[in-house]
Amino acid sequence: MRNCENYRFIEKHRPFRDLTFKFYADGTLTIIDNTAGEVITPRDLKGESYDFYVRKRIAFIKRDLNAKKLKYA
């Protein structure tokens, strides 16, 4: 089983998608549209959901770099 961080995001504007973002420790990502039951890509994101994805991805990368710095420093 792979470690992952799960985040749920519900868009405030149309189409009001209910999304789950899964950031895995190995750097992979899965985005699930909970309403449609489909896996989508970051290219399918717009506006606030894209901003959410970018902020979480940057935070994930920073935490990963800090953990590696502590491990190997």
BAFI-3210 file (N, C-alpha, C; in Angstrom, 3 decimals, decimal comma, padded with zeros to 6 digits):
// residues 73
n [1|2|3|4|5|6|7|8|9|10|11|12|13|14|15|16|17|18|19|20|21|22|23|24|25|26|27|28|29|30|31|32|33|34|35|36|37|38|39|40|41|42|43|44|45|46|47|48|49|50|51|52|53|54|55|56|57|58|59|60|61|62|63|64|65|66|67|68|69|70|71|72|73]
n.u [000,840|000,566|001,676|-000,364|-001,644|-004,819|-007,160|-010,141|-012,096|-014,567|-016,011|-016,955|-018,275|-020,078|-018,994|-019,564|-018,008|-017,156|-014,285|-011,610|-008,334|-005,443|-002,343|000,494|003,272|005,376|005,292|003,316|-000,019|-003,529|-006,624|-009,924|-013,156|-015,746|-018,514|-019,002|-017,603|-015,173|-011,718|-009,702|-007,487|-004,878|-005,051|-007,755|-008,707|-009,884|-009,822|-010,683|-010,363|-008,052|-006,220|-006,272|-005,172|-002,563|-001,529|-001,549|000,137|002,578|003,010|003,262|005,601|007,462|007,405|008,373|010,955|012,091|012,013|013,788|016,076|016,547|016,975|019,283|021,154]
n.v [-001,187|002,193|005,252|008,127|011,472|012,710|014,959|016,801|018,701|020,993|022,637|026,074|027,346|026,888|024,036|022,962|020,785|017,925|017,037|014,718|014,737|012,878|012,675|010,935|009,441|008,815|010,789|010,663|011,400|011,329|012,359|012,492|012,766|012,953|013,068|012,228|009,908|009,475|009,381|012,184|014,491|016,911|018,760|018,948|020,619|023,821|027,307|027,830|025,163|024,378|026,201|025,317|022,743|023,442|024,890|022,856|020,980|022,377|022,737|020,047|019,317|021,020|019,998|017,431|018,001|019,214|017,062|015,298|016,837|016,951|014,257|013,630|015,517]
n.w [000,000|-000,850|000,600|000,946|000,566|001,073|-000,277|-000,316|-002,510|-003,243|-005,842|-005,980|-007,957|-011,044|-012,823|-010,268|-009,283|-007,330|-005,991|-005,394|-004,392|-004,606|-003,409|-003,822|-002,059|-003,771|-005,647|-007,574|-008,748|-008,288|-009,436|-008,630|-009,863|-007,922|-008,302|-010,961|-010,882|-012,106|-013,100|-013,461|-015,201|-014,401|-016,461|-016,939|-015,046|-013,896|-013,075|-009,717|-008,803|-010,145|-009,062|-006,393|-006,719|-007,637|-005,418|-003,426|-004,624|-004,724|-001,956|-001,213|-002,612|-001,359|001,293|000,793|-000,186|002,093|003,888|002,639|002,742|005,503|005,949|004,467|005,184]
ca.u [000,000|001,345|001,239|-000,857|-002,394|-006,098|-007,823|-011,417|-012,362|-015,847|-015,995|-018,009|-018,928|-020,397|-019,965|-019,684|-017,460|-016,688|-013,044|-010,678|-006,948|-004,592|-000,923|001,229|004,637|006,309|005,118|002,188|-001,248|-004,800|-007,723|-011,181|-014,399|-016,624|-019,866|-019,033|-016,915|-014,112|-010,397|-009,417|-006,099|-004,770|-005,489|-009,207|-009,031|-009,961|-010,145|-010,378|-009,874|-006,670|-005,454|-006,172|-004,208|-001,219|-001,096|-001,280|001,306|003,749|003,205|003,738|006,993|008,259|007,539|009,237|012,330|012,533|012,240|015,018|017,181|016,800|017,468|020,616|022,044]
ca.v [000,000|003,424|006,380|009,256|012,534|012,904|016,246|016,922|020,076|021,171|023,924|027,003|027,848|025,829|022,952|022,478|019,439|017,408|016,384|014,175|014,756|011,928|012,894|009,778|009,710|008,676|011,932|010,516|012,093|010,877|013,293|011,786|013,535|012,101|013,067|011,410|008,650|009,358|009,939|013,271|014,950|018,339|019,546|019,100|021,560|025,232|028,252|027,565|023,801|024,366|026,912|024,399|021,716|024,025|025,180|021,594|020,366|023,119|022,385|018,660|019,332|021,640|019,038|016,344|018,501|019,389|015,726|014,778|017,646|016,484|012,880|013,523|016,610]
ca.w [000,000|-000,963|001,414|000,167|001,222|000,392|-000,088|-001,019|-002,912|-003,928|-006,528|-005,565|-009,163|-012,000|-012,725|-008,884|-009,169|-006,044|-006,397|-004,414|-004,854|-003,880|-003,661|-003,322|-001,607|-004,890|-006,531|-008,488|-008,365|-008,845|-009,176|-008,868|-009,862|-007,122|-008,851|-012,178|-010,636|-013,105|-012,830|-014,400|-015,195|-014,079|-017,627|-016,878|-013,977|-014,266|-012,018|-008,308|-008,590|-010,616|-008,032|-005,260|-007,116|-007,688|-004,039|-002,735|-005,256|-004,247|-000,543|-001,194|-003,065|-000,294|002,394|000,334|-000,216|003,476|004,469|002,042|003,253|006,860|005,895|003,876|005,645]
c.u [000,880|000,778|000,721|-001,567|-003,657|-006,666|-009,106|-011,648|-013,679|-015,849|-017,186|-018,794|-019,169|-019,142|-020,078|-019,157|-016,975|-015,472|-012,269|-009,302|-006,158|-003,154|-000,165|002,674|005,652|006,164|003,970|000,942|-002,436|-005,849|-009,004|-012,330|-015,418|-018,044|-019,973|-018,387|-015,787|-012,800|-010,137|-007,951|-006,052|-005,181|-006,994|-009,642|-009,031|-010,188|-009,712|-009,879|-008,426|-005,765|-005,237|-005,111|-002,777|-000,698|-000,747|-000,047|002,586|004,037|003,760|005,222|007,896|008,473|008,480|010,703|012,890|012,841|013,540|016,240|017,540|017,419|018,929|021,584|022,868]
c.v [001,243|004,482|007,480|010,251|012,744|014,270|016,249|018,393|020,115|022,570|024,777|027,566|026,681|025,309|022,322|021,058|019,158|016,548|015,848|014,134|013,797|012,142|011,753|010,154|009,614|009,790|011,821|011,165|011,414|011,910|012,576|012,787|012,646|012,015|012,134|010,044|008,393|009,913|010,999|013,675|016,422|019,241|019,806|020,116|022,986|026,052|027,819|026,150|023,663|025,067|026,025|023,331|022,262|024,304|023,902|020,905|021,056|022,778|020,971|018,599|019,934|020,684|017,904|016,789|018,689|018,047|015,131|015,541|017,191|015,085|012,799|014,607|016,204]
c.w [000,000|-000,029|000,511|001,069|000,405|000,736|-000,892|-001,306|-003,669|-004,524|-006,099|-006,742|-010,118|-012,650|-011,338|-008,708|-007,747|-006,366|-005,206|-005,069|-003,984|-004,331|-003,011|-003,011|-002,745|-005,925|-007,506|-007,894|-009,022|-008,459|-009,574|-008,830|-009,172|-007,670|-010,049|-011,960|-011,615|-012,569|-013,895|-014,269|-014,783|-015,242|-017,620|-015,835|-014,504|-013,009|-010,637|-008,052|-009,077|-009,603|-006,812|-005,545|-007,071|-006,283|-003,290|-003,317|-004,777|-002,794|-000,410|-001,574|-001,991|000,869|002,021|000,310|001,182|004,139|003,924|002,555|004,667|006,870|005,453|004,335|006,829]
res [m|r|n|c|e|n|y|r|f|i|e|k|h|r|p|f|r|d|l|t|f|k|f|y|a|d|g|t|l|t|i|i|d|n|t|a|g|e|v|i|t|p|r|d|l|k|g|e|s|y|d|f|y|v|r|k|r|i|a|f|i|k|r|d|l|n|a|k|k|l|k|y|a]
***
